[in-house]
Every structure is written in C-alpha cells, then in structure tokens.
Amino acid sequence: MIEADTYYGNSEFAESLRKVGRFLMISQLPPPQPGWAQQYNEFLQPAWARSFEPPSVCLSATVHNINSLIDLYLHTHRAELLEPIPDAIRWLKASRLPNGKWGRFLELGTNKPLYFDRGRIRVDLLQQLTLERRTGYGYENDIQNALDTAERRYLQVSGQLPEAAKPDREAVIKKTGL
C-alpha cells in the first residue's frame, strides 16, 4: 500500500495507510505486555486461531508491527506512529527466556511461554510437545537480530541514532526470516 500511495498518489491509498496505522496503535495490548497478538476477535481481544495458536501476545507479530509502524512513519511523517514502539521494545527485551530464546506465544497476564499440541492440549515445556510440534512450528525462537534491527531503526528514525548506524533491514529479514 505504501508503494501504491508513493507511485499513484490516490487519496484512497493514503486513507488505507491511515487506517492501518490506527489499527496498529489501537490493537497494541496494554502494559505490562505492550505487544501485539497474532489474531484478534471483533472486540480487538487476542483470540484463538488454529488449535495450537492460543490467545496470547505474539513476539514475532510484535516485531513485525514495530517495523510496520516505522515504515508508516517514514512514509507519512506522523510522529504518533512511533509512540507505541519504546514500550514494545522494552517488553520484548524483558521477555527473553533463560535459554536465550523467546517463546512464540506468551500467556496474557503472566508472560509465560505457551505450548499447545494438537487438540489444544497445553503442556508446560517445549520438551513435552510431540516431535511434530516441537520441531515443526517454532514455539521458541531467537529473535535477537530482528529485535536489534527494529530497535536500531526506531532509534535512527526518532533521531536518537546517527544515520551511519542505520541497519540494512532487507539483509536482516533474509537472515532471520522475520
């Protein structure tokens, strides 16, 4: 949509981008978990999706949304789009697991990682999941590079980091898959 607005200048594209920015801002969960869910219900509450995707705060969605807010800010120059980012970054940093990774889904209210097998069977540890879920879904991930990149982008666009320190976002996306 940003590219469409850039190249065609149609007011409908600009209005869509304004709505996207508003949605990202109002769908951010409140402290102490100021991240985003992977999916929401009609009341903007985190909701179930597939049987192993519980209502929760989703770290990869949070990193993606931070980058989307930065992209929207760079296009629209609306400073309010940067306001949700510092709290989200602080929360992400504080949510790292003892093994150095981050849980894909964190329980609402407790910030504990959630692990669900088929049939919505909740287990307490990654090792308790069936091999299929343990190895094929990514319940724990190392998001350090993606988080560092998002933070550097935020610091750079907010004027807190010199231009020379600006990260190469495309290279990090290829490297981390986020």
C-alpha positions in Angstrom: 0.0 0.0 0.0 2.9 2.3 0.7 4.3 1.8 -2.8 0.8 2.3 -4.3 0.5 5.6 -2.4 4.0 6.6 -3.4 3.6 5.9 -7.1 -0.1 6.7 -7.7 -0.9 9.3 -5.1 -4.5 8.2 -4.9 -6.2 9.5 -1.8 -7.8 6.1 -1.1 -4.3 4.6 -0.7 -3.4 7.4 1.8 -6.6 6.7 3.7 -5.9 3.0 3.8 -2.5 3.7 5.3 -4.0 6.0 7.9 -6.4 3.2 8.9 -3.6 0.6 9.1 -1.6 2.9 11.4 -4.7 3.5 13.6 -5.3 -0.3 13.8 -1.7 -1.0 14.8 -1.9 1.6 17.5 -5.3 0.5 19.0 -4.6 -3.2 18.7 -1.4 -2.9 20.8 -2.1 -4.6 24.1 -1.8 -2.6 27.3 1.1 -2.7 29.8 2.6 -4.8 31.2 2.6 -6.7 27.9 2.6 -3.9 25.3 3.0 -6.2 22.3 0.5 -7.5 19.7 -1.5 -10.7 19.4 -1.2 -12.9 16.3 -5.0 -12.7 15.8 -7.9 -10.8 17.3 -11.7 -11.2 17.7 -14.2 -8.5 16.7 -13.6 -6.7 20.1 -9.8 -6.5 19.5 -9.1 -9.1 22.1 -6.5 -11.8 21.4 -8.2 -14.8 20.0 -7.7 -18.5 19.1 -6.7 -19.3 15.5 -5.6 -22.8 14.8 -5.8 -25.3 17.6 -2.2 -24.6 18.6 -2.3 -20.8 18.3 -3.8 -19.5 21.6 -5.0 -16.0 22.6 -1.7 -14.5 23.6 1.0 -11.9 23.0 3.0 -13.0 19.9 6.6 -11.9 19.8 7.1 -12.2 16.0 3.9 -10.2 15.4 5.2 -7.6 17.8 8.5 -7.2 15.9 6.6 -7.1 12.5 4.3 -4.4 13.8 7.2 -2.3 15.2 8.7 -2.4 11.7 5.3 -1.6 10.1 4.9 1.4 12.3 8.3 2.6 11.4 7.6 2.1 7.7 4.3 4.0 8.0 6.1 6.8 9.9 8.8 7.1 7.2 6.1 7.4 4.6 3.6 9.7 6.4 5.8 11.5 8.9 3.1 11.1 11.6 5.1 11.1 14.8 2.3 9.4 16.8 3.1 6.2 14.9 6.4 5.9 16.8 4.8 6.3 20.3 3.9 2.6 20.9 7.4 1.4 20.0 9.6 2.0 23.1 7.2 0.1 25.4 7.1 -2.8 23.0 10.9 -3.0 22.7 11.3 -2.8 26.5 8.8 -5.6 26.9 10.4 -7.8 24.2 13.8 -7.5 25.8 12.3 -8.4 29.2 10.6 -11.5 27.8 13.6 -13.4 26.9 13.6 -17.0 28.2 16.5 -18.4 30.3 17.7 -20.4 27.3 18.3 -17.2 25.4 15.3 -17.6 23.1 11.8 -16.1 23.1 8.5 -18.0 23.3 6.4 -17.6 20.2 3.3 -17.1 22.3 3.3 -15.6 25.8 0.4 -16.0 28.2 -1.8 -13.0 28.8 -1.1 -11.7 32.3 1.7 -14.0 33.2 4.2 -13.6 30.3 4.9 -17.4 30.5 5.5 -19.2 27.2 2.6 -21.2 25.9 3.0 -24.6 24.2 0.0 -26.4 22.6 -0.1 -29.7 21.0 -2.9 -30.9 18.6 -6.3 -30.9 20.2 -5.5 -27.7 22.1 -3.6 -29.8 24.7 -1.5 -27.4 26.7 1.9 -28.6 28.1 4.3 -26.8 30.3 7.6 -27.3 28.5 8.7 -27.4 24.9 10.1 -30.9 25.5 6.6 -32.2 26.4 5.3 -31.4 22.9 5.1 -34.1 20.3 8.0 -34.2 17.9 5.9 -32.7 15.1 5.0 -29.6 17.2 8.4 -29.3 18.9 10.3 -29.3 15.6 7.9 -28.0 13.1 6.3 -24.9 14.5 8.9 -22.7 16.2 7.5 -22.3 19.7 10.8 -20.9 20.8 12.9 -18.7 18.5 16.0 -16.4 18.6 14.6 -13.0 17.7 17.7 -11.1 18.8 18.8 -9.9 15.4 15.3 -8.9 14.4 14.8 -7.1 17.7 18.2 -5.3 17.4 17.3 -4.2 13.9 13.9 -2.9 14.9 15.4 -1.1 17.8 18.1 0.5 15.7 15.6 1.5 13.1 13.4 3.1 15.8 16.4 5.0 17.3 17.5 6.2 13.9 14.1 7.5 12.7 13.4 9.0 16.1 16.7 10.9 15.9 18.4 9.0 18.7 20.9 7.2 16.4 23.2 8.6 13.7 22.4 7.9 10.1 25.7 5.9 9.8 24.3 3.3 12.2 21.2 2.6 10.2 20.7 -1.1 9.8 20.1 -2.9 6.5 16.6 -4.1 7.1 16.4 -6.3 4.0 19.6 -8.2 4.9 18.3 -8.8 8.4 14.9 -10.1 7.1 16.7 -12.6 4.8 19.0 -13.7 7.7 16.3 -14.0 10.4 13.2 -14.8 8.4 11.2 -12.2 10.3 
